[in-house]
Amino acid sequence: MVLEKLGSSLRNAVSRIMGKSVIDEAAVNEFVREVQRSLIEADVDVKLVLEISRRIKERALKESPPPGFSRRDLAVKILYEELTNLLGRKPAEIPMESKKTNVILMVGIEGSGKTTTVAKLALWLSKRFGKVGIISADVVRPASKLQIEQLVGPDIPVFSKESRDPVEIMREGIEFFKRERYNFVIIDTAGRHKDESSLMKELDAYREIGPDLVILTIDGTIGQAAYAQARAFAERVPVGGVIVTKLDGAAKGGGALSAVAASGAPILFICTGERVDDIERFDPERFVSRLLGGGDIIELAMRIEEAFKESKLMERMSRGKFDLEDFREYIQQLGRAGPMEKLLEMVPGVSGRVQLDINSREMMRWIAIINSMTPEERRDPSLIRGSRIERIARGSGVTAKEVRKLLKSYHQAKKLMESMSSESKARRLFRRMGIGG
């Protein structure tokens, strides 16, 4: 999970205060101490922690709960508001114009995950804004071009040329993609350190290409040091946004996020894993909601909608057709939305509290089981019993019990689909699931 330790500590603090029958000054002090400890362990600046603690205590003791809220609810509401204020409150907008080629210049410290982030951002933009191209202008590490190509695949072109002048590469690449009417161009540059004066000075020359947006990638594991890093780059180029990387399990990730926010640079995205789709828009309110166990149903809905966008499965399901071949496609498409563990983080009340009964590995076993069936069995699952179950288990390398578990899950899903006999009912169901409009 993203910032798992911080989220777990904060949820424990919330759980304890929600379990108290009386919210007096002693209860508020205990709550504030737990929040302090959680934030300091996540490497949030002590001055910021003390300021937040003071505001939480003051507001929790002086403010009156809104109608329908208890004083316990008020304490949690105040914590939510103070944490979102710490991280920037509202999501930063991505500046873009629809009738031009928007140029994004990516900069960052060597080892911050910049090149991988270029690929992740390109794929994210291509799903939403059309044609995206990449310019590989890292003349220090030429292998970065190959790395990007392997990550993005054949659908996103990567421009490069034999030259030791990164500005020349950038100019020619921009002209190429402008001629081809691309919506976005992302430029990958050499990693550098804020203390390497020659490489930092090189950033001055990048202003000549006139990027529409400069994005700084910052490693989430560096904690409070992110503040100095963001300020150092901002002195050289007009940093319009930041992407914080490596937040999956980063013990100091909370410190990095709060430090970047304190620097004044808006956080546009966070990277939460090694997969190319482990990138998401940073929304302080939704992010804090996930930390406190409130989930992020908006991000979950977008991921599932993207996963099923090109599939005709929903159309077949709305007509009442749902055999084991459909069930297999459902499992495969759901896997595209992300690992089940990460999807469950986004479900309100589930994060950190549910031991998964089905995980990504089990989903792969289910696909293997279905593949071991004959086409006739997949189309008519009522045929699968007795010796057929034993044969399917041997063919897929699992036990007969696991085959029966799959069939039970399939029948439960099918029963749900059959209860939605009309297309309008199915549409309402999918809307509740966050799929489609």
SEPA-796309 format. One line per 8 residues: number of its first residue (from 0); for each residue x, y, z of C-alpha. Coordinates in Angstrom, 3 decimals. Example, Ala and Ser with C-alpha at 12.3 -4.5 7.8 and 13.67 -1.06 7.14 Angstrom:
0	12.300 -4.500 7.800; 13.670 -1.060 7.140
***
This chain:
0	0.000 0.000 0.000; 1.047 3.634 -0.551; 2.484 4.920 2.761; 1.238 1.764 4.475; 2.829 2.470 7.863; 1.587 6.069 8.010; -1.910 5.046 6.914; -2.044 2.226 9.471
8	-0.902 4.514 12.312; -3.414 7.219 11.424; -6.259 4.692 11.097; -5.394 3.305 14.530; -5.559 6.806 15.997; -8.932 7.383 14.339; -10.221 3.990 15.500; -9.251 4.683 19.100
16	-10.903 8.090 19.324; -14.036 6.770 17.604; -14.230 4.081 20.290; -14.269 6.538 23.205; -17.552 7.326 24.912; -16.455 10.790 26.086; -14.334 13.235 24.084; -12.735 15.484 26.667
24	-9.412 17.304 26.700; -7.552 14.150 27.788; -8.996 12.190 24.824; -8.083 14.972 22.389; -4.530 15.150 23.781; -4.111 11.389 23.334; -5.438 11.628 19.764; -3.073 14.502 18.942
32	-0.065 12.623 20.385; -0.833 9.602 18.204; -1.150 11.792 15.110; 2.154 13.512 15.992; 3.946 10.197 16.341; 2.541 8.937 13.028; 3.630 12.046 11.090; 7.101 12.284 12.658
40	7.764 8.586 11.884; 6.842 9.390 8.244; 9.570 12.095 8.269; 7.211 15.060 8.153; 9.003 18.223 9.326; 8.685 18.623 13.102; 7.651 22.294 12.823; 4.804 21.343 10.481
48	3.762 18.519 12.807; 3.647 20.805 15.837; 1.633 23.418 13.925; -0.877 20.814 12.738; -1.110 19.371 16.256; -1.825 22.794 17.728; -4.596 23.449 15.201; -6.193 20.028 15.655
56	-6.285 20.394 19.436; -7.536 23.968 19.344; -10.283 23.252 16.827; -11.356 19.950 18.426; -11.875 21.642 21.812; -13.418 24.921 20.608; -15.493 24.143 17.519; -19.044 22.838 17.748
64	-19.886 19.680 15.746; -22.040 20.290 12.642; -25.616 18.954 12.716; -25.574 15.167 12.647; -21.908 14.968 13.750; -20.633 13.823 17.125; -17.552 15.326 18.775; -15.706 12.133 17.765
72	-16.682 12.760 14.126; -15.534 16.357 14.478; -12.037 15.299 15.614; -11.629 13.014 12.582; -13.048 15.690 10.246; -10.510 18.200 11.590; -7.647 15.724 11.088; -8.795 15.149 7.489
80	-8.978 18.892 6.786; -5.590 19.675 8.338; -3.834 16.882 6.425; -5.370 17.952 3.112; -4.303 21.547 3.817; -0.779 20.269 4.475; -0.687 18.551 1.064; -2.153 21.373 -1.008
88	-5.912 20.999 -0.550; -7.003 20.937 -4.212; -5.526 18.974 -7.159; -3.282 21.020 -9.451; -4.422 21.428 -13.042; -2.367 20.152 -15.995; -2.038 23.088 -18.410; -2.833 22.096 -21.988
96	-4.238 23.532 -25.204; -6.250 21.333 -27.521; -5.130 22.949 -30.791; -1.359 22.738 -30.341; 1.447 20.344 -29.523; 1.952 20.669 -25.764; 5.603 20.213 -24.743; 6.457 18.755 -21.316
104	10.073 18.897 -20.118; 10.967 16.274 -17.484; 13.841 16.974 -15.084; 15.074 15.318 -11.926; 17.896 13.889 -9.832; 19.660 10.816 -11.151; 18.011 7.730 -9.651; 14.674 9.409 -8.988
112	12.884 7.181 -11.495; 12.556 9.961 -14.074; 12.891 7.872 -17.229; 10.398 5.263 -16.012; 8.059 8.102 -15.046; 8.322 9.550 -18.577; 6.968 6.244 -19.908; 4.211 6.087 -17.265
120	3.120 9.662 -17.960; 3.129 9.094 -21.735; 0.834 6.085 -21.395; -1.450 7.941 -18.980; -1.771 10.939 -21.315; -2.263 8.779 -24.423; -5.357 7.181 -22.878; -6.940 10.585 -22.298
128	-5.598 13.127 -24.795; -4.702 11.275 -27.984; -1.316 11.208 -29.696; 1.723 11.378 -27.408; 5.388 11.300 -28.463; 8.596 11.095 -26.445; 11.956 12.757 -27.094; 14.957 10.972 -25.613
136	17.449 13.784 -24.923; 19.480 12.062 -22.207; 22.957 12.249 -23.774; 24.604 11.050 -20.547; 22.790 7.704 -20.556; 21.951 6.743 -24.163; 20.437 3.420 -23.014; 17.496 5.401 -21.600
144	15.923 5.414 -25.096; 15.831 1.620 -25.146; 14.396 1.598 -21.625; 11.564 3.917 -22.660; 10.796 1.917 -25.814; 10.548 -1.289 -23.819; 8.155 0.323 -21.359; 5.776 2.100 -23.754
152	5.732 -0.462 -26.564; 5.163 0.268 -30.259; 2.204 2.630 -29.940; 4.173 5.624 -28.613; 7.087 6.783 -30.804; 10.417 7.743 -29.223; 12.523 10.339 -31.116; 16.299 10.500 -30.757
160	19.397 11.286 -32.833; 23.164 10.964 -32.657; 24.200 14.186 -30.975; 25.894 15.374 -27.795; 23.732 18.501 -27.736; 20.452 17.840 -25.886; 18.905 21.140 -27.013; 19.482 20.204 -30.672
168	17.758 16.861 -30.088; 14.857 18.584 -28.365; 14.352 21.136 -31.147; 14.359 18.563 -33.938; 12.097 16.233 -31.973; 9.572 18.968 -31.269; 9.477 19.968 -34.941; 8.946 16.325 -35.942
176	6.005 15.801 -33.602; 4.483 19.187 -34.481; 4.477 18.213 -38.171; 2.697 14.984 -37.253; 0.157 16.934 -35.153; 0.820 15.235 -31.834; -1.125 16.447 -28.791; 1.694 15.979 -26.267
184	5.470 15.671 -26.434; 7.394 14.566 -23.354; 11.134 15.225 -23.205; 13.373 12.958 -21.132; 16.577 14.649 -19.959; 19.727 13.542 -18.143; 19.477 13.035 -14.399; 21.481 15.516 -12.369
192	22.249 16.483 -8.770; 21.515 19.895 -7.284; 25.196 20.189 -6.269; 26.540 19.432 -9.771; 26.884 23.006 -11.021; 27.628 22.113 -14.660; 24.595 19.877 -15.067; 22.343 22.289 -13.169
200	23.592 25.170 -15.332; 22.670 23.130 -18.407; 19.044 23.511 -17.325; 19.274 27.210 -18.227; 19.700 26.277 -21.882; 16.511 24.200 -21.812; 14.478 27.393 -21.463; 15.283 28.089 -25.137
208	12.917 25.368 -26.368; 9.990 27.055 -24.596; 8.347 24.088 -22.839; 4.697 24.508 -21.892; 5.264 22.648 -18.644; 8.347 21.625 -16.663; 7.803 18.609 -14.396; 10.271 17.648 -11.674
216	10.426 14.002 -10.559; 11.281 13.503 -6.896; 12.076 10.222 -5.168; 9.571 9.720 -2.345; 12.120 7.861 -0.225; 14.216 10.990 0.435; 11.699 12.498 2.852; 12.213 16.104 3.949
224	15.176 16.502 1.582; 12.566 16.891 -1.167; 12.086 20.515 -0.081; 15.680 21.557 -0.905; 15.587 19.563 -4.126; 12.401 21.221 -5.346; 13.733 24.682 -4.491; 17.090 24.043 -6.233
232	15.434 23.056 -9.515; 12.906 25.882 -9.306; 15.786 28.374 -9.239; 16.951 27.123 -12.661; 13.764 26.311 -14.543; 10.111 27.293 -14.009; 8.916 24.064 -12.353; 5.190 23.866 -13.032
240	4.573 20.588 -11.244; 6.106 17.631 -9.451; 5.713 13.865 -9.719; 6.649 12.030 -6.522; 7.888 8.511 -7.292; 8.479 5.287 -5.329; 5.676 5.871 -2.834; 4.910 2.157 -2.576
248	6.209 1.327 0.876; 8.351 4.493 1.213; 8.739 5.062 4.959; 9.535 8.761 4.368; 6.902 9.323 1.697; 4.767 11.516 3.947; 7.768 13.758 4.545; 8.457 14.013 0.821
256	4.852 14.916 -0.042; 4.578 17.539 2.691; 8.007 18.992 1.847; 7.159 19.376 -1.837; 3.831 20.999 -0.959; 5.642 23.395 1.412; 8.031 24.375 -1.397; 5.110 25.767 -3.369
264	5.472 23.344 -6.312; 2.149 21.625 -7.062; 2.151 17.805 -6.983; 0.594 16.593 -10.245; 1.042 12.825 -9.964; 2.305 10.124 -7.633; 3.864 6.811 -8.691; 2.818 3.893 -6.541
272	4.584 0.827 -7.952; 6.728 -0.675 -10.690; 3.966 -1.344 -13.234; 3.666 1.180 -16.074; 0.118 1.958 -14.964; 1.143 2.607 -11.347; 0.705 6.364 -11.744; -2.232 8.459 -10.624
280	-3.257 12.077 -10.403; -2.566 13.510 -6.993; -5.678 14.766 -5.272; -4.953 15.735 -1.634; -8.533 15.130 -0.470; -8.791 11.681 -2.054; -5.249 10.769 -0.966; -5.928 11.630 2.691
288	-9.243 9.778 2.478; -7.331 6.625 1.531; -4.817 7.157 4.335; -7.637 7.365 6.880; -9.460 4.308 5.495; -12.102 6.265 3.568; -11.060 4.827 0.189; -10.928 6.558 -3.190
296	-13.956 5.417 -5.130; -13.289 7.940 -7.946; -9.851 6.503 -8.772; -11.266 2.960 -8.505; -14.074 3.774 -10.946; -11.648 5.331 -13.459; -9.311 2.311 -13.315; -12.130 -0.178 -13.862
304	-13.657 1.890 -16.661; -10.290 2.027 -18.443; -9.824 -1.725 -18.029; -13.201 -2.528 -19.625; -13.243 0.296 -22.193; -12.280 -1.826 -25.213; -14.139 -4.963 -24.117; -17.596 -6.015 -25.334
312	-18.099 -8.036 -22.174; -20.456 -5.502 -20.603; -22.647 -5.538 -23.700; -22.896 -9.361 -23.613; -23.600 -9.328 -19.887; -26.413 -6.813 -20.367; -28.064 -9.344 -22.734; -27.916 -12.056 -20.062
320	-24.972 -13.976 -21.581; -22.396 -14.942 -18.986; -20.640 -18.288 -19.420; -17.169 -19.330 -18.256; -15.530 -17.732 -21.301; -17.118 -14.436 -20.240; -16.011 -15.052 -16.653; -12.435 -15.589 -17.864
328	-12.487 -12.306 -19.792; -13.924 -10.555 -16.731; -10.978 -11.777 -14.621; -8.454 -10.760 -17.291; -9.928 -7.274 -17.745; -10.154 -6.706 -13.991; -6.447 -7.548 -13.752; -5.698 -4.656 -16.119
336	-7.156 -2.243 -13.570; -4.307 -3.117 -11.195; -3.432 -5.645 -8.509; -6.419 -6.595 -6.350; -4.567 -5.442 -3.242; -4.272 -1.900 -4.657; -7.865 -1.852 -5.885; -9.115 -2.778 -2.417
344	-7.164 0.140 -0.929; -9.604 2.382 -2.796; -12.749 0.763 -1.354; -14.079 2.796 1.607; -13.633 0.992 4.935; -11.576 -1.831 3.442; -8.024 -0.465 3.314; -5.768 -2.244 5.803
352	-8.627 -4.244 7.315; -9.451 -7.055 4.885; -7.389 -10.163 4.352; -7.857 -10.952 0.685; -9.730 -14.170 -0.063; -8.746 -13.788 -3.705; -5.480 -12.278 -4.819; -3.786 -11.740 -8.157
360	-2.129 -15.170 -8.097; -5.427 -16.897 -7.478; -6.946 -15.013 -10.398; -4.175 -16.403 -12.618; -4.926 -19.923 -11.323; -8.588 -19.429 -12.177; -7.661 -18.495 -15.738; -5.488 -21.641 -15.960
368	-8.412 -23.746 -14.709; -10.802 -22.289 -17.299; -8.198 -22.799 -20.046; -8.046 -26.500 -19.104; -11.737 -26.915 -19.890; -13.081 -27.872 -23.277; -14.892 -25.166 -25.299; -18.125 -27.090 -24.681
376	-17.578 -27.013 -20.910; -16.811 -23.302 -20.935; -20.031 -22.597 -22.834; -22.119 -24.963 -20.664; -20.672 -25.181 -17.135; -23.494 -27.494 -16.011; -21.531 -30.309 -17.695; -18.658 -29.926 -15.225
384	-19.008 -32.479 -12.436; -17.392 -35.654 -11.125; -14.657 -36.973 -13.394; -14.601 -33.763 -15.429; -13.618 -31.791 -12.324; -10.791 -34.269 -11.622; -9.579 -34.008 -15.238; -9.645 -30.193 -15.217
392	-7.755 -30.145 -11.893; -5.010 -32.401 -13.270; -4.754 -30.369 -16.463; -4.344 -27.071 -14.626; -2.133 -28.368 -11.803; -4.590 -27.562 -8.993; -6.827 -29.520 -6.641; -10.434 -30.474 -7.292
400	-11.361 -28.218 -4.355; -9.943 -25.180 -6.197; -11.945 -26.075 -9.322; -15.113 -26.244 -7.215; -14.272 -22.888 -5.627; -13.959 -21.331 -9.093; -17.306 -22.811 -10.167; -18.965 -21.513 -6.994
408	-17.644 -17.996 -7.643; -18.764 -18.199 -11.268; -22.306 -19.222 -10.311; -22.521 -16.395 -7.780; -21.479 -13.890 -10.461; -23.878 -15.416 -12.993; -26.774 -15.244 -10.559; -26.088 -11.545 -10.068
416	-26.022 -10.968 -13.826; -29.258 -12.896 -14.379; -31.035 -10.764 -11.789; -30.331 -7.813 -14.081; -32.471 -9.056 -16.955; -33.002 -5.750 -18.736; -30.292 -3.564 -20.252; -31.372 -0.575 -18.161
424	-30.997 -2.558 -14.929; -27.586 -3.756 -16.040; -26.540 -0.190 -16.759; -27.604 0.831 -13.255; -25.588 -2.041 -11.796; -22.478 -1.089 -13.767; -22.875 2.520 -12.708; -22.927 1.458 -9.062
432	-19.768 -0.559 -9.747; -18.164 2.549 -11.246; -18.127 1.163 -14.826; -19.264 3.284 -17.747; -21.664 6.231 -17.597
***
